[in-house]
Amino acid sequence: MVPELPPLPALTRAEGEFIDAYLEVVDLLGRINPSRTSHTYGALRAAQALVGRATALRDALTVMHTRGESEVHAETLVRALRVLDGERRAGRVTLPRSPTS
């Protein structure tokens, strides 16, 4: 049985778009990571898609700034990232553990 995930915290639409775009960028960077990929074609496709997702990330932050959302509420956004498996997803961007560690 799959455990029930905690609910997402209340986010503005722009904050939700910010989190979604950020995680999509993280996922793509994980696919491009030379320490975790084995085929150039998949990394190339992820790199091509990265441009569009980075633009979406920029646009979400622009909307937040334009609306006067001048502060990032890190605690709330961290909760959202954890619910959306952000720790595992971001871990793919880093180097894998050394076999001697």
PEQUICOR-V472894 format. One record per backbone hydrogen bond with DSSP energy under -1.0 kcal/mol. CO is the residue of the C=O (numbers start at 0). NH is the residue of the N-H. If there is no record, write none. Layout:
BEGIN
co	nh
CO	NH
CO	NH
END
This chain:
BEGIN
co	nh
11	15
12	16
13	17
14	18
15	19
16	20
17	21
18	22
19	23
20	24
21	25
22	26
23	27
24	28
25	29
26	30
27	31
28	32
32	35
38	42
39	43
40	44
41	45
42	46
43	47
44	48
45	49
48	52
49	53
50	54
51	55
52	56
53	57
54	58
55	59
56	60
57	61
58	62
59	63
60	64
61	65
62	66
63	68
64	67
67	69
71	73
72	76
73	77
74	78
75	79
76	80
77	81
78	82
79	83
80	85
81	84
84	88
85	89
86	90
89	92
97	100
END
